């Protein structure tokens, strides 16, 4: 039998969560799901349980998922090496075919996991209902194949699913004006969807703890990053690699109306619950300006 102190601790945790449940009740939240958390069965189970709980306490979660590591694995099995330009996969016709196959498999697997927890879910790609309309993306004039730049999000299907009590699970495949398939960076897709539906929160599950003032110093994790400070950090040269486009996406999302964006370590069990329902929170929150953060229920910056 549990010791009474442990029981009381659980009760205190529930009470701590109450104002957050009230604040985010009926609000749309987008979870960009990718990285190592997709490859570990236990972590995957924890993430889906967290999303199900968000739904059951009254929020309206939307999952936008990637699948890059699994796409790479399947391409290797087929003897097709992956090439990247500034973090984006060069996508020829064969790669596009494999990407759509793998993302479809991942999508329906996530739907199955959500449904198993008693929460209704529907998996779609950006092709369905022409949800993600794209144009061909180029990097500094370099042709990287069937990689799409989102030019419009049609929210009709997403809102129809939400209004009918489903969790939309979206894979990042879109169509151009000629109805040709394009692979989309999942971070780009998540930001575009969050902006278009007016999400209260956008959460990135990544393979790092958050944004560091100095990537070489693990003690320099930034808990709260305003847009002004984010701009300074982006121009400082300290942000590089995959974090550079991710942080730019976060800044764009906040500038375009998303209330706050969070970068979390998806390898941490139940990271979503820790971020949504505790005073401390984890990771890095990107917000418009500091006083907005101080006057609302949100996680308190770590000292």
C-alpha positions as CSV (number, residue, x, y, z in Angstrom):
1,X,0.0,0.0,0.0
2,X,1.3,3.5,-0.8
3,X,2.6,5.6,2.0
4,X,0.3,8.5,2.9
5,X,3.0,11.0,1.9
6,X,3.1,9.6,-1.6
7,X,-0.7,9.8,-1.8
8,X,-0.7,13.5,-0.7
9,X,2.0,14.3,-3.2
10,X,-0.2,13.0,-6.0
11,X,-3.0,15.1,-4.7
12,X,-0.8,18.2,-4.6
13,X,0.3,17.5,-8.2
14,X,-3.3,17.4,-9.3
15,X,-4.1,20.7,-7.5
16,X,-1.0,22.3,-9.1
17,X,-2.4,21.3,-12.5
18,X,-5.8,22.8,-11.9
19,X,-5.2,26.4,-13.1
20,X,-3.4,25.2,-16.2
21,X,-6.3,22.9,-17.0
22,X,-8.7,25.8,-16.6
23,X,-6.5,28.2,-18.7
24,X,-6.1,25.8,-21.6
25,X,-9.6,24.3,-21.6
26,X,-11.1,24.3,-25.1
27,X,-7.8,25.8,-26.6
28,X,-6.1,24.4,-29.6
29,X,-2.6,23.1,-29.1
30,X,-0.3,21.7,-31.8
31,X,2.3,19.0,-31.0
32,X,5.1,18.5,-33.5
33,X,6.2,15.0,-32.9
34,X,9.5,13.7,-34.2
35,X,13.1,12.8,-33.3
36,X,14.1,10.0,-31.0
37,X,10.8,10.0,-29.2
38,X,9.3,8.4,-32.3
39,X,11.8,5.5,-32.4
40,X,11.6,4.3,-28.8
41,X,8.5,2.3,-27.9
42,X,8.3,3.5,-24.3
43,X,8.8,7.2,-25.2
44,X,6.3,6.9,-28.0
45,X,3.7,5.4,-25.7
46,X,4.3,8.2,-23.1
47,X,3.9,11.0,-25.8
48,X,0.6,9.5,-27.0
49,X,-0.6,9.1,-23.4
50,X,0.2,12.7,-22.8
51,X,-1.7,13.9,-25.9
52,X,-4.7,11.7,-24.9
53,X,-4.7,13.3,-21.5
54,X,-4.6,16.8,-22.9
55,X,-7.7,15.9,-24.9
56,X,-9.5,14.3,-22.0
57,X,-9.0,17.3,-19.8
58,X,-10.6,19.6,-22.4
59,X,-7.9,20.8,-24.7
60,X,-7.9,20.4,-28.5
61,X,-4.6,18.8,-29.5
62,X,-3.4,18.4,-33.1
63,X,-0.4,16.2,-33.9
64,X,1.9,17.1,-36.8
65,X,4.5,14.3,-37.1
66,X,7.7,13.7,-39.0
67,X,9.4,10.5,-39.8
68,X,12.7,11.4,-41.2
69,X,14.8,8.8,-39.5
70,X,12.5,6.0,-40.6
71,X,12.4,7.4,-44.1
72,X,16.2,7.3,-44.1
73,X,16.2,3.7,-42.8
74,X,13.8,2.5,-45.6
75,X,15.8,4.3,-48.3
76,X,19.0,2.5,-47.1
77,X,17.2,-0.8,-47.3
78,X,16.4,0.0,-50.9
79,X,20.0,1.0,-51.6
80,X,19.1,4.7,-51.9
81,X,21.3,7.1,-50.0
82,X,19.9,10.3,-48.6
83,X,21.3,13.7,-49.4
84,X,20.6,16.9,-47.4
85,X,20.9,20.6,-48.2
86,X,20.7,22.9,-45.1
87,X,18.9,20.1,-43.2
88,X,16.3,19.4,-46.0
89,X,16.2,16.0,-47.7
90,X,16.8,16.2,-51.4
91,X,13.7,14.4,-52.7
92,X,13.7,12.8,-56.1
93,X,10.7,10.7,-57.4
94,X,11.9,7.5,-55.6
95,X,12.5,9.3,-52.4
96,X,9.1,11.0,-52.6
97,X,7.4,7.6,-53.1
98,X,9.2,6.1,-50.1
99,X,8.6,9.2,-47.9
100,X,4.8,9.1,-48.6
101,X,4.7,5.4,-47.9
102,X,6.6,5.7,-44.6
103,X,4.8,8.8,-43.4
104,X,1.5,7.0,-44.1
105,X,2.6,4.0,-42.0
106,X,3.7,6.3,-39.2
107,X,0.5,8.3,-39.4
108,X,-1.8,5.3,-39.0
109,X,0.3,3.8,-36.3
110,X,-0.1,7.0,-34.2
111,X,-3.8,7.0,-34.9
112,X,-4.0,3.4,-33.7
113,X,-2.2,4.3,-30.4
114,X,-4.5,7.2,-29.7
115,X,-7.6,5.2,-30.4
116,X,-6.3,2.4,-28.1
117,X,-6.5,4.9,-25.2
118,X,-10.2,5.6,-25.9
119,X,-9.7,8.9,-27.7
120,X,-11.0,9.4,-31.3
121,X,-8.3,10.2,-33.9
122,X,-8.2,10.6,-37.6
123,X,-5.0,10.5,-39.7
124,X,-4.7,12.8,-42.7
125,X,-1.9,14.1,-44.9
126,X,-1.7,17.6,-46.2
127,X,-3.2,16.3,-49.5
128,X,-6.5,15.5,-47.9
129,X,-8.9,18.4,-48.4
130,X,-6.0,20.2,-49.9
131,X,-5.0,21.1,-46.4
132,X,-1.4,22.0,-47.2
133,X,-0.9,23.9,-50.4
134,X,2.7,24.2,-51.5
135,X,5.1,25.5,-54.0
136,X,8.5,24.2,-54.9
137,X,11.1,25.1,-52.4
138,X,14.7,26.0,-53.4
139,X,17.7,26.6,-51.2
140,X,19.9,29.5,-52.5
141,X,18.9,28.6,-56.1
142,X,19.6,24.9,-55.5
143,X,17.0,22.5,-56.8
144,X,16.3,20.0,-54.0
145,X,13.5,18.1,-55.8
146,X,10.0,17.5,-54.5
147,X,10.3,19.6,-51.3
148,X,7.4,21.9,-50.7
149,X,7.2,25.4,-49.2
150,X,3.8,25.9,-47.7
151,X,1.9,28.9,-49.2
152,X,-1.5,28.2,-47.7
153,X,-3.2,26.1,-45.1
154,X,-6.8,25.2,-45.6
155,X,-8.1,24.6,-42.1
156,X,-11.6,23.4,-43.0
157,X,-10.9,19.7,-42.6
158,X,-8.8,20.2,-39.5
159,X,-11.6,22.2,-37.8
160,X,-14.2,19.7,-38.9
161,X,-12.3,16.9,-37.2
162,X,-11.8,19.0,-34.0
163,X,-15.4,20.1,-33.9
164,X,-16.4,16.4,-34.1
165,X,-14.2,15.5,-31.1
166,X,-11.4,13.9,-33.1
167,X,-7.6,14.4,-32.7
168,X,-6.2,15.2,-36.1
169,X,-2.9,13.5,-36.9
170,X,-1.3,15.2,-39.8
171,X,1.6,13.9,-42.0
172,X,3.6,16.6,-43.9
173,X,2.8,15.8,-47.5
174,X,1.3,18.6,-49.6
175,X,0.1,19.4,-53.2
176,X,1.1,22.2,-55.5
177,X,-1.3,23.9,-58.0
178,X,-0.8,21.0,-60.4
179,X,-1.7,18.5,-57.7
180,X,1.9,17.1,-57.6
181,X,3.1,15.6,-54.3
182,X,5.7,17.3,-52.2
183,X,7.5,16.4,-49.1
184,X,7.3,19.1,-46.4
185,X,9.6,19.7,-43.5
186,X,7.6,18.7,-40.4
187,X,8.6,21.8,-38.4
188,X,7.4,24.0,-41.3
189,X,4.1,22.1,-41.4
190,X,3.6,22.4,-37.6
191,X,4.2,26.1,-37.6
192,X,1.9,26.7,-40.6
193,X,-0.9,24.7,-39.1
194,X,-0.5,26.3,-35.6
195,X,-0.6,29.8,-37.2
196,X,-3.6,29.0,-39.4
197,X,-5.8,27.5,-36.7
198,X,-4.8,30.2,-34.1
199,X,-3.2,27.7,-31.7
200,X,-2.7,28.7,-28.1
201,X,0.5,26.6,-27.9
202,X,2.8,25.0,-30.3
203,X,5.2,22.4,-28.9
204,X,8.2,20.9,-30.6
205,X,9.5,17.6,-29.3
206,X,13.2,17.5,-30.1
207,X,16.4,15.6,-29.1
208,X,17.8,18.4,-27.0
209,X,16.7,20.0,-23.7
210,X,15.9,23.4,-25.3
211,X,17.7,26.5,-26.6
212,X,21.1,27.3,-25.1
213,X,22.7,30.8,-24.9
214,X,25.9,28.9,-25.6
215,X,25.6,25.4,-27.1
216,X,28.9,24.4,-25.5
217,X,27.6,25.2,-22.1
218,X,24.8,22.9,-20.9
219,X,24.2,25.3,-18.0
220,X,23.1,28.0,-20.3
221,X,19.6,26.6,-21.1
222,X,17.2,29.5,-21.6
223,X,13.8,28.9,-20.0
224,X,12.0,31.9,-21.5
225,X,12.9,33.6,-24.7
226,X,11.2,36.8,-25.9
227,X,11.1,37.7,-29.6
228,X,13.6,40.5,-29.0
229,X,16.0,38.1,-27.2
230,X,15.4,35.4,-29.9
231,X,16.4,37.9,-32.6
232,X,19.6,38.7,-30.7
233,X,20.4,35.0,-30.3
234,X,19.8,34.3,-34.0
235,X,22.1,37.1,-35.1
236,X,24.8,36.1,-32.5
237,X,26.1,33.1,-34.4
238,X,25.7,30.8,-31.4
239,X,22.7,29.0,-32.9
240,X,23.5,26.6,-35.7
241,X,22.7,23.2,-37.1
242,X,19.1,22.0,-36.9
243,X,18.2,24.4,-34.2
244,X,18.7,27.5,-36.4
245,X,15.7,26.8,-38.8
246,X,13.7,25.4,-35.8
247,X,14.1,28.6,-33.8
248,X,13.4,30.7,-36.8
249,X,10.1,28.8,-37.3
250,X,9.3,29.3,-33.6
251,X,9.8,33.1,-33.9
252,X,7.7,33.3,-37.1
253,X,4.9,31.3,-35.4
254,X,4.8,33.7,-32.4
255,X,4.9,36.8,-34.7
256,X,2.0,35.3,-36.6
257,X,-0.3,34.9,-33.6
258,X,0.6,31.7,-31.8
259,X,0.6,32.7,-28.1
260,X,3.7,30.7,-27.1
261,X,5.9,28.1,-28.6
262,X,7.8,25.5,-26.6
263,X,10.9,23.5,-27.5
264,X,11.0,20.4,-25.3
265,X,13.2,17.3,-24.9
266,X,11.0,14.5,-26.3
267,X,13.3,11.9,-24.8
268,X,12.1,12.9,-21.3
269,X,9.1,10.8,-20.2
270,X,5.9,12.7,-20.1
271,X,7.6,16.0,-21.1
272,X,4.2,17.4,-22.4
273,X,2.6,17.0,-19.0
274,X,5.5,18.5,-17.2
275,X,5.4,21.5,-19.5
276,X,1.6,22.0,-19.5
277,X,0.7,21.2,-15.9
278,X,3.6,22.2,-13.6
279,X,4.8,25.6,-12.3
280,X,8.4,25.0,-13.3
281,X,7.9,23.6,-16.8
282,X,10.8,22.4,-18.8
283,X,12.6,23.3,-22.0
284,X,12.4,26.7,-23.6
285,X,9.3,28.9,-24.1
286,X,9.3,31.5,-26.9
287,X,6.9,34.3,-26.2
288,X,6.2,37.8,-27.6
289,X,7.3,39.8,-24.6
290,X,8.2,39.2,-20.9
291,X,5.2,40.9,-19.3
292,X,2.7,38.7,-21.2
293,X,4.4,35.7,-19.6
294,X,4.5,37.2,-16.1
295,X,0.8,38.1,-16.1
296,X,-0.5,34.7,-17.3
297,X,-0.5,31.2,-16.0
298,X,2.5,29.7,-17.5
299,X,5.7,27.9,-16.3
300,X,7.9,29.9,-14.1
301,X,11.4,30.5,-15.4
302,X,14.1,28.3,-13.7
303,X,16.4,30.3,-11.5
